[in-house]
Amino acid sequence: MSASDSVARRAYWTEQLELGYNLVQQIERWPVHECLESFASLPAAAAEAGIEMLFSESKIAGGLDRIHWIRRSLVPDVLAIASAMLSRGWVLKIEDSYRSLEMQTRLGSKPEIFDAILQKCIWENGGTVPGPDVLFRRGCVLVANVPKVGTHMSGTAIDISVFRRSDGTEVWRGNSYLEMSERTPMRSPFVEPEFTANRLAITELMEAQGFMHFPFEFWHYNKGDALGHILSRIPGPAAFGPVHWDAATNTVTAVPNADQPLRPLPEIQREIDAAIARLKA
């Protein structure tokens, strides 16, 4: 990588993550009137409809099982997307769906993810370890640290990959799921054109059913929440906000103080110190 290329990549990373943080602040201000709609299982719905789909079975941070449930009224849209992909010879894989606040908190602190973000921030900062405020801003975009911002906690978001039905190979988007770099934004100029074309072809199918793409992650789509209203330019309060989900009764309750961070600055500083110790080790 040439010096000029490195400078361009660093400038783009900073620009995009700052734009992302501006969007985060818009989400925090957007009104939400939680409707308390229950959840439905995506695997069960796909099986009942006879629609071929894939679902990640890997554990999330801390060994927790992934919860492939979302708001009930959004399930038909996901099935329609999966059907449209099958007509193109593709199979939709759901990588992640609903996350509890515990899951989201653990994910943000997961060493593999936190260390990757920290290393990019050190790179952005010219080799110097930044303060916790920088990690907070970057983390709010890449791994939502505020419940209202994190649409997975609303049961309205899915992270996806797509595979070819004929041979099981991935429809490559330039990087694998959970890439953390200047290649992560949907339209990153540092992604090869053919792979950007794949990203946009997939996005067209998603957005035909109202699942809007988060501009700063090429795998994330959501609908019906504050972010969805902003991206779709839908006026008025969103119906879905962050919720606690009771799996036994399939009922939800709104998260109080949803604009407060899951991991405040002192905790992020402790995580920086631990990450630096891991790097030295």
C-alpha positions as CSV (number, residue, x, y, z in Angstrom):
1,M,0.0,0.0,0.0
2,S,1.5,3.3,-1.0
3,A,1.7,6.3,1.4
4,S,-0.9,8.2,-0.6
5,D,-3.3,5.2,-0.7
6,S,-2.9,4.8,3.1
7,V,-3.7,8.5,3.6
8,A,-6.8,8.2,1.3
9,R,-8.0,5.1,3.2
10,R,-7.5,6.8,6.5
11,A,-9.4,9.9,5.4
12,Y,-12.2,7.8,4.1
13,W,-12.5,5.8,7.3
14,T,-12.6,8.9,9.4
15,E,-15.2,10.6,7.1
16,Q,-17.5,7.6,7.0
17,L,-17.4,7.0,10.7
18,E,-18.1,10.6,11.5
19,L,-21.0,10.6,9.1
20,G,-22.2,7.4,10.8
21,Y,-22.0,9.1,14.2
22,N,-24.1,12.0,12.9
23,L,-26.7,9.4,11.8
24,V,-26.5,7.9,15.2
25,Q,-27.4,11.2,16.8
26,Q,-30.3,11.6,14.4
27,I,-31.6,8.2,15.5
28,E,-31.3,9.2,19.2
29,R,-33.5,12.2,18.5
30,W,-36.2,10.4,16.4
31,P,-39.5,9.8,18.3
32,V,-40.6,6.2,18.9
33,H,-44.0,5.1,20.1
34,E,-43.4,1.5,20.9
35,C,-46.3,-0.7,19.8
36,L,-45.3,-3.8,21.8
37,E,-45.7,-6.1,18.9
38,S,-44.6,-9.6,19.7
39,F,-41.9,-11.6,17.9
40,A,-41.9,-14.6,15.5
41,S,-39.3,-17.2,14.6
42,L,-37.7,-16.8,11.2
43,P,-36.6,-20.4,11.0
44,A,-40.1,-21.7,11.9
45,A,-41.7,-19.3,9.4
46,A,-39.3,-20.4,6.6
47,A,-39.9,-24.0,7.3
48,E,-43.7,-23.6,7.4
49,A,-43.6,-21.7,4.1
50,G,-41.2,-24.2,2.5
51,I,-38.7,-21.4,1.7
52,E,-35.1,-22.4,1.7
53,M,-33.0,-20.2,4.0
54,L,-29.8,-20.5,6.1
55,F,-29.3,-19.4,9.7
56,S,-26.0,-18.9,11.5
57,E,-25.6,-21.4,14.3
58,S,-22.4,-19.9,15.7
59,K,-22.4,-18.5,19.2
60,I,-22.5,-14.8,19.8
61,A,-20.1,-13.2,22.4
62,G,-19.9,-15.1,25.6
63,G,-21.2,-18.3,24.1
64,L,-24.8,-17.1,23.8
65,D,-27.1,-18.6,21.2
66,R,-28.2,-16.4,18.4
67,I,-31.9,-15.6,18.5
68,H,-33.4,-15.7,15.0
69,W,-36.7,-14.0,15.9
70,I,-37.9,-10.6,14.8
71,R,-41.1,-8.5,15.0
72,R,-44.0,-10.6,13.8
73,S,-45.2,-8.2,11.0
74,L,-41.7,-8.1,9.5
75,V,-41.4,-11.9,8.9
76,P,-43.4,-12.0,5.7
77,D,-41.1,-9.3,4.2
78,V,-38.1,-11.5,5.0
79,L,-39.7,-14.5,3.4
80,A,-40.5,-12.5,0.3
81,I,-36.8,-11.4,0.1
82,A,-35.7,-15.0,0.5
83,S,-38.1,-16.1,-2.3
84,A,-36.8,-13.3,-4.6
85,M,-33.3,-14.5,-4.0
86,L,-34.2,-18.1,-4.7
87,S,-35.6,-17.0,-8.1
88,R,-32.1,-15.7,-8.8
89,G,-30.4,-18.9,-7.6
90,W,-29.4,-17.4,-4.3
91,V,-30.0,-18.6,-0.7
92,L,-30.4,-16.0,2.0
93,K,-28.5,-16.6,5.2
94,I,-29.5,-14.8,8.4
95,E,-26.3,-14.2,10.3
96,D,-28.0,-12.4,13.2
97,S,-31.4,-11.1,14.3
98,Y,-32.7,-10.0,17.7
99,R,-30.1,-9.3,20.4
100,S,-30.9,-8.7,24.0
101,L,-29.1,-5.8,25.8
102,E,-26.8,-8.4,27.4
103,M,-25.9,-9.8,24.0
104,Q,-25.2,-6.4,22.5
105,T,-23.1,-5.4,25.5
106,R,-21.0,-8.5,25.3
107,L,-20.6,-8.2,21.6
108,G,-19.2,-4.6,21.9
109,S,-16.7,-5.9,24.5
110,K,-15.8,-9.1,22.6
111,P,-12.0,-9.0,22.2
112,E,-11.9,-10.0,18.6
113,I,-14.3,-7.1,17.7
114,F,-13.1,-4.5,20.2
115,D,-9.4,-5.1,19.3
116,A,-10.2,-4.8,15.6
117,I,-11.9,-1.4,16.1
118,L,-9.1,-0.2,18.4
119,Q,-6.4,-1.1,15.9
120,K,-8.3,0.8,13.2
121,C,-8.6,3.8,15.5
122,I,-4.8,3.6,16.3
123,W,-4.2,3.5,12.6
124,E,-6.5,6.4,12.1
125,N,-4.8,8.3,14.9
126,G,-1.3,8.0,13.3
127,G,-0.2,5.1,15.6
128,T,-1.3,6.7,18.9
129,V,-3.8,5.1,21.2
130,P,-6.9,7.3,21.1
131,G,-9.0,8.2,24.1
132,P,-12.3,6.4,25.1
133,D,-14.3,9.1,23.5
134,V,-13.0,8.1,20.0
135,L,-13.7,4.5,20.7
136,F,-17.2,5.5,21.9
137,R,-18.0,7.3,18.7
138,R,-16.6,4.6,16.4
139,G,-18.3,1.8,18.4
140,C,-21.6,3.6,18.3
141,V,-21.5,3.1,14.5
142,L,-19.9,-0.3,14.2
143,V,-21.4,-2.1,17.3
144,A,-24.2,0.0,18.7
145,N,-23.5,1.1,22.2
146,V,-26.9,2.8,22.8
147,P,-30.1,0.6,22.8
148,K,-32.1,3.1,20.7
149,V,-29.5,3.1,18.0
150,G,-29.0,-0.7,17.9
151,T,-31.9,-1.9,15.8
152,H,-31.1,-5.5,16.6
153,M,-32.3,-4.7,20.1
154,S,-35.6,-3.6,18.6
155,G,-36.1,-6.9,16.8
156,T,-36.2,-5.0,13.5
157,A,-32.8,-5.8,12.0
158,I,-31.1,-8.7,10.3
159,D,-27.4,-9.2,9.3
160,I,-27.2,-11.3,6.2
161,S,-24.9,-13.2,3.8
162,V,-26.0,-14.7,0.5
163,F,-25.0,-18.0,-1.1
164,R,-25.4,-19.6,-4.6
165,R,-27.8,-22.5,-4.5
166,S,-26.0,-24.3,-7.2
167,D,-22.7,-24.8,-5.5
168,G,-22.9,-23.3,-2.0
169,T,-20.4,-20.6,-2.7
170,E,-20.9,-17.1,-1.2
171,V,-22.1,-14.2,-3.4
172,W,-18.9,-12.3,-2.5
173,R,-19.2,-8.8,-1.3
174,G,-15.5,-8.0,-1.0
175,N,-15.2,-9.2,2.6
176,S,-16.8,-11.6,5.0
177,Y,-19.4,-10.8,7.5
178,L,-18.2,-8.4,10.3
179,E,-15.3,-6.9,8.4
180,M,-14.1,-3.8,10.3
181,S,-12.2,-1.5,7.9
182,E,-12.5,1.2,5.3
183,R,-14.0,-1.6,3.1
184,T,-17.0,-1.9,5.5
185,P,-19.3,0.9,4.2
186,M,-21.7,-0.3,1.5
187,R,-20.3,1.9,-1.2
188,S,-16.7,1.9,-0.2
189,P,-14.5,3.0,-3.1
190,F,-11.8,0.5,-1.9
191,V,-14.0,-2.5,-2.8
192,E,-13.6,-4.0,-6.2
193,P,-16.4,-3.0,-8.6
194,E,-17.7,-6.5,-9.2
195,F,-18.2,-7.0,-5.4
196,T,-19.8,-3.6,-5.0
197,A,-22.2,-4.7,-7.7
198,N,-23.1,-7.8,-5.6
199,R,-23.7,-5.6,-2.6
200,L,-26.0,-3.4,-4.5
201,A,-27.9,-6.2,-6.2
202,I,-28.6,-7.8,-2.8
203,T,-29.6,-4.4,-1.4
204,E,-32.1,-3.9,-4.2
205,L,-33.9,-7.1,-3.2
206,M,-33.8,-6.1,0.4
207,E,-35.1,-2.6,-0.1
208,A,-37.9,-3.8,-2.4
209,Q,-39.4,-5.1,0.9
210,G,-38.6,-2.0,2.9
211,F,-35.5,-3.4,4.6
212,M,-33.1,-0.5,4.3
213,H,-29.4,-0.8,4.3
214,F,-27.3,0.8,7.0
215,P,-24.8,2.8,4.9
216,F,-21.8,2.0,7.0
217,E,-22.1,-1.9,7.2
218,F,-22.7,-3.8,4.0
219,W,-24.5,-6.7,5.8
220,H,-27.0,-4.8,8.0
221,Y,-30.7,-4.1,7.0
222,N,-33.6,-3.0,9.2
223,K,-37.2,-1.8,8.9
224,G,-39.8,0.0,11.1
225,D,-37.6,1.5,13.7
226,A,-36.2,5.0,14.0
227,L,-33.3,4.3,11.6
228,G,-35.7,2.8,9.1
229,H,-37.8,5.9,9.2
230,I,-34.8,8.1,8.6
231,L,-33.4,6.1,5.8
232,S,-36.9,5.6,4.2
233,R,-37.8,9.3,4.8
234,I,-41.0,8.2,6.6
235,P,-42.2,11.0,8.8
236,G,-43.6,10.6,12.3
237,P,-42.7,8.3,15.2
238,A,-41.4,4.8,14.6
239,A,-43.5,1.9,16.0
240,F,-40.5,-0.2,17.1
241,G,-37.8,0.6,19.7
242,P,-35.5,-1.4,21.8
243,V,-37.3,-4.0,23.9
244,H,-36.7,-6.7,26.4
245,W,-38.2,-9.9,25.0
246,D,-39.7,-12.7,27.2
247,A,-39.3,-15.9,25.2
248,A,-41.6,-17.9,27.5
249,T,-44.6,-15.6,26.9
250,N,-43.5,-14.0,23.6
251,T,-44.1,-10.5,25.1
252,V,-42.0,-7.4,24.9
253,T,-41.5,-4.5,27.2
254,A,-39.9,-1.2,26.2
255,V,-36.3,-0.6,27.4
256,P,-36.2,2.3,29.8
257,N,-33.6,5.0,29.3
258,A,-32.9,3.7,25.9
259,D,-30.7,6.6,25.0
260,Q,-28.1,5.7,27.7
261,P,-24.9,3.9,26.7
262,L,-24.5,0.2,27.5
263,R,-20.8,0.7,28.2
264,P,-19.9,4.2,29.5
265,L,-16.6,5.9,28.9
266,P,-14.8,4.6,32.1
267,E,-15.7,1.0,31.0
268,I,-14.4,1.6,27.5
269,Q,-11.1,2.9,28.9
270,R,-10.7,-0.3,30.9
271,E,-11.4,-2.2,27.7
272,I,-8.7,-0.2,25.9
273,D,-6.2,-1.0,28.6
274,A,-7.1,-4.7,28.4
275,A,-6.8,-4.7,24.6
276,I,-3.3,-3.0,24.8
277,A,-2.2,-5.6,27.3
278,R,-3.4,-8.3,24.8
279,L,-1.5,-6.7,22.0
280,K,1.7,-6.6,24.1
281,A,1.3,-10.2,25.1
